[in-house]
Each structure stands twice: as C-alpha cells, then as structure tokens.
Amino acid sequence: MTGAAIHLDGVGRVHEDTTRVVALNGIDLTVPAGRFVSVIGPSGCGKSTMLRIVAGLEEPDTGAVTVCGTTPRQAAEEKRLGLVPQQPALLPWLTVLGNATLPAKVNRRHNREPLPDMRALLRRAGLGDAMHQRPAQLSGGMRQRVAIVRAFGLQPDVLLLDEPFSALDEFTREAQQEQLLELWGERGATVLFVTHSILEAVRLSDTVIVMAPRPGRIVDVVDIDLPRPRTQELIRSPEFHAYELSLRDRLRDAFEQNKHDEAAS
C-alpha cells in the first residue's frame, strides 16, 4: 500500500480508576506506509495505550484513528494488522507450527492470498528444528520469535510490537532484532514498535517518536538518517552514538519540563 498506513488525529484517552489519569492528550501522528517507526518514552507516557488504540483494543475518548484508511477493528478483521504483545501469548497445547498457523485457521473468511509457507517462515526465523515442540519446551527468545512469525504470517500491512524483546538478555535481544529486520525487509509491512531502549530504537527505526508523561504526549519526532543494514560496525560509529545522545537529551528535557510543570501546578 501507499500513503499513510497509520493516522492519529487529536487522539486522547483518559483512564479512570481510583484517580483520573490522562494517558494521552492531543496525539497527532502519521506513519507512511513501509516505514519502521519506534516510540520511546518513560513509563506512564502512554506508549502502550497508543499502540492498543491503533490495534483496536481500546477506543480513544477524543480524536480519530485510521489504519490503512479504515478503522482499526476493520483493519484487524481484514488481517491488515498484526500485533506482537510483550508476552508471546502462545497456546500451550499447540505446537510451534500450530501456534504460528492458528490465525489463518480462525478467520478463514478474510484470509489474504496467497498465504505464506509458514514452515518456510519458521525455518527462516531459526525455528525449523522446534516446529513440533510446544511453548514450554522453548526459550523465551524462541517463544517471542514464534509470536513474530505468527504476526508476519498474516501478511499484515501494519505490524504493531509492544516491547517484544524487553525480557531478553542482550545477545538474544540483538539476534531477535536482526531477525525482525530481515522479516520486515522481506515482507515490507509498516511497523510501529514500542521500546524503552534508545539503542534499540536507533538501530531499528526510520523514525523515532519521543513521548513524555502526564499527560502522555508526543514531544519530538526524529528521523534516523543511517544506512541499512545497521551493522555492529555502524552501531559503534560516532554517527550512531550521536543519535543516541540526541534522543537521550530530548527525553531528559521532556522529563525536566514535566517536573517543572508539576511543581508549578
């Protein structure tokens, strides 16, 4: 597809439990088709809430959201949208292959043709030998790979990932990043990726969205003008570190401004 894959116009969301929390306020965001966009910010800034709204799992209180030119729920029903949550959410009684192929079996009406060869996709992700194992037999990194392959198997136009590598050790995380980039390069989906890691955001992204809390809002949009593939040599380069430092400064500025606003209120 071409044009805007994701568009948020004045999106707001309020959570009310024991207290009233403005999770998102006035979010304006356009993600062009085919781009890899990461969202960073401190805990409580609304990153996951925004992702859930784009996924159609929550409704905004104000504003409008479109995914591939339609509502998030309609995009999900048409399998134009894939979601990888923080936890893989695999069914323990199904094999790796069974979990990976489940979405296509559950909603045959909207299957997108031609369906990919899931066995080949699993082998491509290094899961060929584990295809007939169950989730309890897999490492955390392997389970997360299954979840990513499952999402890519829908051939979505938009893929949403909510801190999928946060529980992994550093070396496993780097390996998962590489495999994600390889699959993205082959499949060409638009990606919206939530992370707490500045290094991860710079390594993966075409653009990084910087958010601040109370209320959750976008404070900066940074294009990452670095060549692909992002090799280890590039990651160690001054150019890469300059983006890391710049994003760190922007996050610090947002945090300090938030403290100032709280003290003044």
MITOR-29035 format. One record per residue (C-alpha): residue in three letters; x, y, z. Coordinates in pm, whole numbers, padded with zeros to 5 digits. Example, Ala and Ser with C-alpha at 12.3 -4.5 7.8 and 13.67 -1.06 7.14 Angstrom:
ALA  01230  -00450  00780
SER  01367  -00106  00714
This chain:
MET  00000  00000  00000
THR  00100  00366  -00040
GLY  00022  00681  00157
ALA  -00044  00687  00530
ALA  -00066  00344  00693
ILE  -00148  00485  01039
HIS  -00306  00822  01115
LEU  -00399  00962  01457
ASP  -00576  01298  01472
GLY  -00613  01464  01812
VAL  -00632  01133  01998
GLY  -00696  01148  02371
ARG  -00752  00876  02630
VAL  -00839  00908  02997
HIS  -00807  00620  03245
GLU  -01030  00645  03549
ASP  -00983  00409  03841
THR  -00912  00544  04187
THR  -00776  00858  04019
ARG  -00823  01026  03682
VAL  -00516  00984  03458
VAL  -00484  01150  03118
ALA  -00299  00870  02939
LEU  -00291  01050  02604
ASN  -00362  01408  02507
GLY  -00385  01554  02157
ILE  -00184  01286  01977
ASP  -00126  01371  01611
LEU  00075  01111  01422
THR  00105  00997  01062
VAL  00311  00689  00973
PRO  00376  00647  00600
ALA  00343  00301  00450
GLY  00652  00083  00471
ARG  00825  00280  00747
PHE  00971  00137  01066
VAL  00873  00377  01345
SER  00969  00333  01711
VAL  00807  00500  02011
ILE  01019  00574  02319
GLY  00946  00747  02647
PRO  00939  00689  03023
SER  00691  00456  03190
GLY  00345  00606  03210
CYS  00373  00823  02899
GLY  00104  00629  02710
LYS  00317  00431  02462
SER  00131  00104  02510
THR  -00205  00281  02533
MET  -00142  00442  02194
LEU  -00045  00104  02048
ARG  -00360  -00059  02187
ILE  -00573  00216  02033
VAL  -00408  00163  01694
ALA  -00468  -00212  01737
GLY  -00838  -00152  01808
LEU  -00810  -00295  02162
GLU  -00904  00040  02319
GLU  -01122  00325  02196
PRO  -00999  00685  02216
ASP  -01207  00927  02419
THR  -01133  01205  02170
GLY  -00995  01223  01818
ALA  -00989  00971  01535
VAL  -00769  00680  01425
THR  -00737  00515  01086
VAL  -00528  00214  00987
CYS  -00489  00151  00614
GLY  -00766  00403  00555
THR  -01023  00231  00776
THR  -01098  00175  01144
PRO  -00851  -00030  01349
ARG  -01112  -00300  01413
GLN  -01195  -00330  01045
ALA  -00824  -00347  00959
ALA  -00779  -00624  01217
GLU  -01077  -00819  01082
GLU  -00931  -00797  00733
LYS  -00593  -00919  00865
ARG  -00428  -00597  00755
LEU  -00298  -00551  01110
GLY  -00076  -00776  01320
LEU  00009  -00742  01690
VAL  00303  -00878  01890
PRO  00248  -00812  02264
GLN  00511  -00805  02540
GLN  00428  -01166  02624
PRO  00405  -01409  02328
ALA  00057  -01540  02431
LEU  00111  -01882  02275
LEU  -00139  -02161  02338
PRO  00046  -02419  02549
TRP  -00127  -02722  02398
LEU  -00035  -02631  02039
THR  00300  -02688  01872
VAL  00510  -02406  01732
LEU  00362  -02474  01388
GLY  00011  -02491  01534
ASN  00050  -02156  01709
ALA  00201  -01991  01402
THR  -00081  -02106  01171
LEU  -00369  -02052  01414
PRO  -00477  -01701  01298
ALA  -00527  -01818  00939
LYS  -00743  -02109  01060
VAL  -00953  -01900  01298
ASN  -01061  -01637  01045
ARG  -01067  -01807  00704
ARG  -01316  -01560  00562
HIS  -01060  -01281  00544
ASN  -00752  -01489  00457
ARG  -00519  -01289  00237
GLU  -00399  -01478  -00068
PRO  -00158  -01627  -00130
LEU  -00093  -01740  00226
PRO  00277  -01775  00309
ASP  00452  -02107  00361
MET  00460  -02099  00741
ARG  00705  -02387  00762
ALA  00947  -02192  00545
LEU  00888  -01877  00751
LEU  00960  -02065  01074
ARG  01278  -02211  00927
ARG  01373  -01860  00815
ALA  01341  -01749  01179
GLY  01563  -02032  01301
LEU  01273  -02241  01433
GLY  01285  -02530  01188
ASP  01403  -02783  01448
ALA  01146  -02662  01702
MET  00845  -02671  01471
HIS  00676  -02963  01650
GLN  00769  -02861  02004
ARG  00532  -02691  02247
PRO  00590  -02349  02407
ALA  00703  -02496  02742
GLN  00996  -02658  02561
LEU  01119  -02327  02416
SER  01338  -02048  02549
GLY  01192  -01700  02595
GLY  01360  -01579  02277
MET  01223  -01870  02075
ARG  00869  -01810  02202
GLN  00895  -01446  02101
ARG  01014  -01548  01755
VAL  00707  -01768  01718
ALA  00486  -01469  01804
ILE  00662  -01253  01545
VAL  00639  -01521  01275
ARG  00270  -01568  01360
ALA  00208  -01195  01309
PHE  00406  -01182  00983
GLY  00220  -01493  00863
LEU  -00095  -01283  00832
GLN  00094  -01072  00577
PRO  -00026  -00756  00754
ASP  00010  -00411  00607
VAL  00073  -00282  00962
LEU  00263  -00463  01237
LEU  00245  -00341  01598
LEU  00505  -00456  01853
ASP  00486  -00369  02222
GLU  00833  -00411  02378
PRO  00867  -00766  02241
PHE  01232  -00805  02346
SER  01225  -00638  02689
ALA  01262  -00964  02886
LEU  01554  -01099  02682
ASP  01925  -01087  02757
GLU  02139  -00852  02550
PHE  02275  -01104  02299
THR  01939  -01276  02243
ARG  01782  -00934  02203
GLU  02033  -00838  01932
ALA  01967  -01164  01748
GLN  01590  -01104  01764
GLN  01636  -00750  01631
GLU  01830  -00882  01333
GLN  01567  -01142  01252
LEU  01288  -00886  01287
LEU  01464  -00654  01044
GLU  01517  -00939  00798
LEU  01149  -01035  00805
TRP  01044  -00671  00777
GLY  01275  -00622  00480
GLU  01125  -00924  00306
ARG  00759  -00855  00388
GLY  00753  -00474  00366
ALA  00498  -00407  00642
THR  00465  -00074  00820
VAL  00595  -00120  01176
LEU  00506  00070  01494
PHE  00743  -00052  01766
VAL  00727  00044  02135
THR  01053  00024  02330
HIS  01230  00168  02636
SER  01570  00120  02473
ILE  01722  00417  02291
LEU  01985  00195  02128
GLU  01716  -00042  02002
ALA  01511  00246  01864
VAL  01806  00390  01672
ARG  01914  00050  01541
LEU  01572  -00050  01410
SER  01400  00268  01303
ASP  01348  00506  01016
THR  01183  00745  01262
VAL  01169  00766  01643
ILE  00872  00921  01823
VAL  00961  01071  02165
MET  00683  01084  02424
ALA  00651  01246  02768
PRO  00408  01168  03053
ARG  00130  01341  03248
PRO  -00035  01385  03009
GLY  00101  01138  02755
ARG  00203  01339  02451
ILE  00447  01347  02161
VAL  00729  01594  02221
ASP  00959  01516  01928
VAL  00989  01323  01602
VAL  01341  01225  01495
ASP  01430  01078  01156
ILE  01723  00832  01171
ASP  01935  00901  00865
LEU  02163  00597  00885
PRO  02222  00336  00613
ARG  02085  -00017  00631
PRO  02179  -00277  00730
ARG  02271  -00136  01072
THR  02583  -00346  01129
GLN  02779  -00377  01453
GLU  03040  -00151  01298
LEU  02776  00114  01235
ILE  02634  00074  01587
ARG  02980  00157  01726
SER  03020  00460  01499
PRO  03012  00825  01612
GLU  02711  00885  01386
PHE  02508  00619  01565
HIS  02609  00745  01909
ALA  02517  01100  01809
TYR  02156  00988  01757
GLU  02160  00804  02092
LEU  02285  01114  02274
SER  02039  01342  02097
LEU  01742  01121  02188
ARG  01865  01087  02545
ASP  01883  01469  02572
ARG  01531  01505  02433
LEU  01396  01253  02683
ARG  01576  01430  02967
ASP  01437  01767  02855
ALA  01084  01623  02849
PHE  01132  01475  03196
GLU  01264  01803  03340
GLN  00982  02001  03180
ASN  00732  01762  03330
LYS  00883  01810  03679
HIS  00869  02187  03631
ASP  00503  02174  03523
GLU  00412  01955  03824
ALA  00589  02192  04065
ALA  00410  02491  03914
SER  00064  02333  03931
